Amino acid sequence: MSSSVQLSTSSTRWDARLWGVLVTVSVVVGLDALDVSMVAVALPSIQAELGLSTGALQWIISAYVLGYGGLLLLGGRTADLLGRRRVFLVAVAVFALASLLGGLVDDGALLIATRFIKGLAAAFTAPAALSIITTTFHEGPARNRAISIFAVFGASGYSAGLVFSGLLTEVGWRWTFLLPVPIALAALVAAIKLIPSYSPQTGGGYDFPGAITGAAGSLLLVFAVVEAPEIGWAAPRTLISFALALALLATFVFIEKRSKHPLLRLGILRSGPLARANLGGATFFGAYIGFQFVVMLYLQTVLGWSALQTALGFLPAALIVAFGSPRIEPLIDRLGTPRTILAGVVAHVIGYALFLRIDESSSYAGSVLPSMILLGIGFMLAFSSLNIQATNGISDDEQGLAGGLLNTSIQVGGAIGLAVVTAVLTGNSGGATGPAALLNGLAPALTVVTGIAVISVLVALSGIVGLRKAEARSTVAEPEFAAAE
């Protein structure tokens, strides 16, 4: 039995310890999300000081995504097997140390290495944190409320990362690396005091062949995706990387089917809500990360905005997420996750489509702000709902696995979306970086972003169809039960 702090189903108020656990793990996940986007606006300053090539500069972002997206599945299952608290504490400590080193190094290769280590640490903290939440609060309104608050930090991290990046770059790019250090250390101290010990899963062995092939396949897949725009999608190295990644992942599936103690119990993928949450999360973030990249280039290269102005341009979306997400739980309880996810992804599609109107003289209020507002609303509605849907109905001993699957889908989806959008943008701008050339590539790139978002709408609609079928079966069953009485 685990010694988790379970919330009583009859309780309507949370004590200080419950709040402490929730806020502590939420802050760490906020840091994980923050780090995905916080260095983006600082890249030109980093390039100027360290003398990095454009290819090396890309890897400051890609190295983090590689570690984060490539090892999330392993991180989630490790939390289940070795203990969520233990994995969480070690990973937070590694994250803080890597952040400190990243802010101090003067070599581009070392900077990229620290980013990979931070991504690796995040791959273990994110699923461990979500599983701590889902095993601390009972499924239903209490868990929905907790995950809604938890999701505020994650969603705000993605949005606020750009804002902080612009503000801190005005002082010095190293502060974008150093800022997480004291926050992570404070969270580590709080976690040691507040998070109870969870007994790891017992009675089973460890699937080392599955862990090796699964991690290697995931890492190589993400590596191939983030490298392809630079060296070419049809380049021999890209094709070989994809082929090896698929071979490793196929071997992983083969091993999992026959393992007595699989790293990934394949039966979990038969859950329709979990599968839709993963596919929806991948397409939702694939579109968003691609859009974020396009907007940054547009604001700074075409409109000539500074890093600070660019950061403030994203502020409305961040504020909507920060203030709206904690209040979204009653709506999710009332409508259900399929409907709130649908509303969120539709808001994003409209926001992306509106941005297609931009030109070299577009105003912020008329062309940019409406999309930012819709992005904030969409994140507020969809992000919490995706987390809830991915973990509902999953047993406690597989909550880390479910969280790892969702976060893997989000990170890999974001990496693929960014890679595809970058390739389209570069191809249509002729490789040039001037305002006129960039404008030629923006419309096709934004069309691709909108298309990816439309896929997320179709996934969400499939969830609505399933929900209506379930409601219809329930309605038919009730009269039969009444007649029997």
C-alpha positions in Angstrom: 0.0 0.0 0.0 1.2 3.5 -0.7 1.2 6.2 1.9 -0.2 8.8 -0.3 -2.1 11.9 1.0 -5.5 10.9 -0.4 -8.2 13.5 -0.3 -11.4 12.2 1.3 -14.3 12.1 -1.1 -16.5 13.8 1.5 -14.0 16.7 1.9 -14.9 20.0 0.4 -11.9 21.9 1.8 -8.2 21.2 1.3 -5.8 21.6 4.2 -2.5 23.4 4.0 -0.5 20.2 3.2 -2.7 19.3 0.3 -2.3 22.8 -1.1 1.4 22.6 -0.5 1.8 19.4 -2.5 -0.3 20.8 -5.3 1.5 24.1 -5.6 5.0 22.5 -5.2 4.6 20.0 -8.1 2.8 22.6 -10.2 5.6 25.1 -9.8 8.1 22.5 -11.1 6.0 21.6 -14.1 5.6 25.3 -14.8 9.4 25.6 -14.9 9.6 22.6 -17.3 7.2 24.4 -19.6 8.8 27.7 -19.1 12.2 26.4 -20.3 10.7 25.2 -23.6 10.1 28.7 -24.7 12.0 31.0 -22.4 15.3 31.1 -24.4 13.5 31.8 -27.7 13.7 35.6 -27.7 17.3 35.4 -26.2 18.7 33.4 -29.1 20.1 36.4 -31.1 21.9 37.7 -28.0 23.3 34.2 -27.3 24.5 33.9 -30.9 26.2 37.3 -30.8 28.1 36.6 -27.6 29.1 33.0 -28.2 29.6 33.2 -31.9 27.3 30.3 -32.7 26.2 29.2 -36.2 22.5 29.1 -37.0 22.5 25.4 -36.9 24.1 25.3 -33.4 21.7 28.0 -32.3 18.7 25.8 -33.2 20.1 23.1 -30.9 19.8 25.3 -27.9 16.0 24.7 -28.2 16.2 21.3 -29.9 18.5 19.7 -27.2 15.9 20.5 -24.5 13.1 19.0 -26.7 15.3 16.0 -27.4 15.8 15.1 -23.8 12.3 16.0 -22.7 10.3 14.4 -25.5 12.7 11.4 -26.0 12.7 10.2 -22.4 9.2 11.1 -21.1 7.8 7.5 -21.4 10.8 6.1 -19.5 10.4 8.9 -16.9 6.8 8.1 -16.3 7.3 4.4 -15.8 10.3 5.0 -13.7 8.1 7.1 -11.3 5.7 4.2 -11.0 8.4 1.6 -10.4 10.9 3.4 -8.2 8.6 5.8 -6.4 7.1 9.1 -7.5 8.6 11.2 -4.7 12.1 9.8 -5.1 12.1 10.3 -8.9 10.7 13.8 -8.5 13.2 15.0 -6.0 16.3 13.7 -7.9 15.0 15.2 -11.2 14.3 18.6 -9.6 17.8 18.7 -8.2 19.4 17.8 -11.6 17.2 20.5 -13.2 18.5 23.2 -10.8 22.1 22.2 -11.3 21.9 22.1 -15.1 20.2 25.5 -15.0 23.0 27.0 -13.0 25.7 25.6 -15.3 23.8 26.8 -18.4 23.9 30.4 -17.0 27.7 30.2 -16.3 29.3 28.4 -19.3 31.0 30.3 -22.2 31.1 27.4 -24.7 28.2 26.7 -27.1 28.6 22.9 -27.0 28.5 23.0 -23.1 25.4 25.2 -23.2 23.7 22.8 -25.5 24.7 19.9 -23.2 23.1 21.6 -20.2 19.9 22.1 -22.2 19.8 18.4 -23.0 20.3 17.5 -19.3 17.5 19.9 -18.3 15.2 18.3 -20.8 16.1 14.9 -19.4 15.3 16.1 -15.9 12.0 17.5 -17.1 11.2 14.1 -18.7 11.2 12.7 -15.2 9.6 15.6 -13.2 6.6 16.1 -15.5 5.0 12.6 -15.3 6.0 12.1 -11.7 4.3 15.4 -10.8 1.1 14.5 -12.7 1.0 11.1 -11.1 1.5 12.7 -7.6 -1.6 14.8 -8.3 -3.7 12.0 -9.7 -2.9 9.7 -6.8 -3.4 12.4 -4.1 -6.8 13.5 -5.3 -9.7 11.1 -6.0 -11.0 11.0 -9.5 -13.9 13.4 -10.0 -14.5 17.0 -9.1 -11.6 17.1 -6.6 -9.1 15.7 -9.1 -10.5 17.9 -11.9 -10.0 21.0 -9.7 -6.5 20.0 -8.8 -5.5 19.2 -12.4 -7.0 22.5 -13.5 -4.8 24.4 -11.1 -1.8 22.2 -12.0 -2.5 22.9 -15.7 -2.4 26.7 -15.0 1.3 26.4 -14.3 2.0 24.3 -17.3 0.0 26.3 -19.8 1.2 29.6 -18.3 4.8 28.3 -18.6 4.5 27.9 -22.3 2.9 31.3 -22.7 4.9 33.2 -20.1 8.3 31.8 -21.3 8.3 34.3 -24.2 7.4 37.2 -21.9 10.1 36.4 -19.4 12.6 35.8 -22.2 12.0 39.3 -23.6 12.2 40.9 -20.2 15.3 39.1 -19.0 17.2 39.5 -22.3 17.1 43.2 -21.8 19.2 42.6 -18.7 21.3 39.8 -20.1 20.6 36.4 -21.8 22.2 34.4 -19.0 19.3 35.4 -16.7 17.0 33.2 -18.8 19.1 30.3 -17.6 19.6 31.4 -14.0 16.1 32.4 -13.2 14.8 28.8 -12.7 17.6 28.0 -10.2 16.3 29.6 -7.0 12.7 28.6 -7.9 13.7 25.0 -8.4 15.7 24.9 -5.2 12.8 26.4 -3.2 10.5 23.8 -4.8 13.0 21.0 -3.9 13.0 22.1 -0.2 9.2 22.3 -0.2 8.9 18.9 -1.8 11.1 17.2 0.7 8.9 18.5 3.5 5.5 18.1 2.0 5.4 15.3 -0.5 4.8 12.0 1.3 6.7 8.8 0.5 5.0 6.6 -2.1 5.7 2.9 -2.0 6.8 1.9 -5.5 5.1 -0.8 -7.4 6.1 -4.1 -5.9 6.0 -7.7 -7.0 7.5 -7.1 -10.5 10.7 -6.9 -12.3 12.2 -4.3 -14.4 12.0 -4.3 -18.2 15.6 -3.3 -19.1 15.4 -4.4 -22.8 12.2 -2.4 -23.2 13.6 0.6 -21.4 16.7 0.6 -23.6 14.9 0.1 -27.0 12.1 2.5 -26.0 14.3 5.3 -24.9 16.7 4.9 -27.8 13.9 4.8 -30.4 12.2 7.8 -28.9 15.4 9.8 -28.7 16.4 9.0 -32.3 12.9 9.8 -33.6 12.9 13.3 -31.9 16.5 13.8 -33.1 15.5 13.0 -36.7 12.5 15.4 -36.5 14.4 18.4 -35.1 17.4 17.9 -37.4 15.5 17.3 -40.7 14.7 21.0 -41.5 18.4 21.9 -41.5 19.9 18.9 -43.4 16.8 18.0 -45.5 13.9 15.6 -45.1 15.2 13.4 -47.9 18.8 13.5 -46.9 20.4 10.1 -46.3 21.1 10.8 -42.7 17.5 11.8 -42.0 16.1 8.7 -43.8 18.5 6.4 -41.9 17.6 8.1 -38.6 13.9 7.6 -39.2 14.4 4.0 -40.3 16.5 3.1 -37.2 14.0 4.9 -34.9 11.1 2.9 -36.4 13.1 -0.3 -36.1 13.9 0.3 -32.5 10.3 1.3 -31.7 9.1 -1.9 -33.4 11.5 -3.9 -31.4 10.2 -2.1 -28.3 6.6 -3.1 -29.1 7.8 -6.7 -29.7 9.5 -6.8 -26.3 6.5 -5.3 -24.5 4.1 -7.9 -25.9 6.2 -10.7 -24.4 7.6 -9.1 -21.3 6.2 -10.3 -17.9 6.8 -6.8 -16.5 6.5 -4.4 -19.5 7.6 -0.8 -19.3 4.5 0.1 -21.3 1.5 -2.1 -20.9 0.1 -1.9 -24.4 -3.4 -2.5 -23.2 -3.5 1.0 -21.8 -3.6 2.3 -25.4 -7.0 0.7 -25.8 -8.5 3.4 -23.7 -10.3 5.7 -26.2 -10.2 8.8 -24.0 -6.5 8.4 -23.4 -5.7 7.8 -27.1 -7.7 10.8 -28.1 -6.0 12.9 -25.4 -2.6 11.9 -26.7 -3.4 12.5 -30.4 -5.2 15.7 -29.6 -2.3 16.9 -27.4 0.2 16.2 -30.2 -1.7 18.1 -32.9 -2.8 20.9 -30.5 0.8 21.6 -29.5 2.2 20.9 -32.9 0.2 23.8 -34.3 0.9 26.1 -31.3 4.7 25.7 -31.2 4.8 26.3 -35.0 2.6 29.4 -34.7 4.7 30.7 -31.8 7.8 30.4 -34.0 6.2 32.2 -36.9 4.9 35.0 -34.8 8.2 35.7 -33.2 9.9 36.0 -36.6 7.1 38.2 -37.9 7.1 40.6 -35.0 10.9 41.0 -34.8 11.9 40.7 -38.5 9.0 42.2 -40.4 7.6 44.7 -37.9 11.0 45.4 -36.3 9.9 44.9 -32.7 12.5 44.6 -29.9 12.7 41.5 -27.6 10.7 43.3 -24.9 8.0 44.4 -27.3 7.7 40.8 -28.6 7.4 39.5 -25.1 4.6 42.0 -24.3 2.9 41.0 -27.5 2.3 37.5 -26.1 1.2 38.9 -22.7 -2.6 38.8 -23.3 -2.6 35.1 -24.0 -0.5 34.4 -20.9 -2.8 36.5 -18.7 -6.0 34.8 -19.9 -4.4 31.4 -19.2 -3.2 32.5 -15.7 -6.4 34.0 -14.6 -8.9 31.8 -16.4 -7.5 28.2 -15.9 -8.1 28.1 -12.1 -11.8 28.8 -12.8 -12.3 26.3 -15.6 -13.0 23.2 -13.4 -16.7 23.8 -12.9 -17.2 24.1 -16.6 -15.3 20.9 -17.2 -17.4 19.1 -14.6 -20.6 20.4 -16.2 -19.7 19.8 -19.9 -17.1 17.0 -19.8 -13.7 17.0 -21.2 -14.6 16.2 -24.8 -16.7 19.4 -25.2 -14.2 21.7 -23.5 -11.4 20.3 -25.6 -13.4 20.9 -28.7 -14.1 24.5 -27.7 -10.4 25.1 -27.0 -9.1 23.7 -30.3 -11.8 25.5 -32.3 -10.7 28.8 -30.7 -7.1 28.0 -31.8 -8.1 27.3 -35.4 -10.0 30.6 -35.6 -7.0 32.4 -34.1 -4.6 30.9 -36.6 -6.9 31.6 -39.5 -7.3 35.3 -38.5 -3.5 35.7 -38.5 -3.4 34.9 -42.2 -4.4 38.5 -42.8 -1.0 39.9 -41.7 1.2 42.0 -44.0 4.2 44.3 -43.6 2.1 47.1 -42.0 -0.4 45.2 -39.9 -1.4 46.8 -36.6 -1.1 44.8 -33.3 -4.6 45.7 -32.2 -6.3 44.8 -35.5 -4.3 41.8 -36.6 -2.3 40.3 -33.7 -4.3 40.8 -30.6 -7.5 38.9 -31.7 -5.3 35.8 -32.3 -3.6 36.2 -28.9 -6.9 36.4 -27.1 -8.2 33.3 -28.9 -5.0 31.4 -28.2 -5.3 32.2 -24.5 -8.9 31.1 -24.4 -8.1 27.9 -26.3 -5.2 27.0 -24.0 -7.4 27.7 -20.9 -10.1 25.3 -22.1 -8.1 22.5 -23.8 -4.9 22.1 -21.7 -6.6 21.2 -18.4 -9.1 19.0 -20.2 -6.4 17.0 -22.0 -4.6 16.3 -18.8 -7.8 15.2 -17.0 -9.0 13.0 -20.0 -5.6 11.3 -20.2 -5.6 10.2 -16.6 -9.2 9.5 -15.8 -10.0 5.8 -15.4 -6.3 4.8 -15.2 -5.2 2.8 -12.1 -2.9 4.5 -9.6 0.1 2.2 -10.5 0.0 3.5 -14.1 -0.7 7.2 -13.5 3.0 8.0 -14.2 2.8 6.0 -17.4 -0.3 7.9 -18.5 1.3 11.2 -17.7 4.4 10.2 -19.5 2.4 9.2 -22.6 0.6 12.5 -22.7 3.7 14.6 -22.3 5.5 12.5 -24.8 2.8 13.2 -27.3 2.9 16.9 -26.5 6.6 17.2 -26.9 6.9 15.0 -30.0 3.9 16.8 -31.6 5.5 20.2 -30.9 8.8 19.0 -32.4 7.2 17.7 -35.5 4.9 20.8 -35.9 7.9 23.1 -35.5 10.0 21.1 -38.0 7.3 21.0 -40.6 6.4 24.7 -40.2 10.2 25.7 -40.4 10.6 23.6 -43.5 7.6 25.3 -45.2 8.7 28.8 -44.1 12.3 28.3 -45.3 11.2 26.7 -48.6 8.9 29.5 -49.5 11.3 32.3 -48.4 14.1 30.9 -50.5 16.3 30.6 -47.4 16.5 34.4 -47.1 16.0 36.1 -43.8 14.9 39.6 -44.8 11.4 41.0 -44.2 10.2 40.7 -47.8 11.4 37.1 -48.1 10.0 36.2 -44.7 6.6 37.5 -45.7 6.5 35.2 -48.7 6.9 32.2 -46.4 4.6 33.3 -43.6 1.3 32.6 -45.4 2.1 29.0 -46.4 3.6 28.4 -42.9 0.4 29.7 -41.2 -1.7 27.6 -43.6 0.1 24.5 -42.4 -0.3 25.6 -38.7 -4.1 26.0 -39.3 -4.2 22.6 -41.0 -2.5 20.9 -38.1 -5.0 22.6 -35.7 -7.9 21.4 -37.9 -6.7 17.8 -37.3 -7.0 18.4 -33.5 -10.6 19.6 -34.1 -11.4 16.3 -35.9 -9.9 14.3 -33.0 -12.0 16.3 -30.6 -15.1 15.7 -32.6 -14.5 11.9 -32.4 -14.6 12.3 -28.7 -18.0 14.1 -28.9 -19.4 11.2 -31.0 -18.2 8.7 -28.4 -19.7 10.8 -25.6 -23.1 11.0 -27.3 -23.2 7.3 -27.9 -22.4 6.7 -24.2 -25.2 9.2 -23.2 -27.6 7.5 -25.6 -26.9 4.1 -24.1 -27.4 5.5 -20.6 -30.7 7.0 -21.6 -32.0 3.8 -23.1 -30.9 1.8 -20.0 -32.8 4.0 -17.6 -36.4 3.3 -18.8 -35.6 -0.4 -18.9 -34.5 -0.2 -15.3 -37.6 1.7 -14.3 -39.8 -0.9 -16.0 -38.1 -3.7 -14.2 -38.9 -2.0 -10.9 
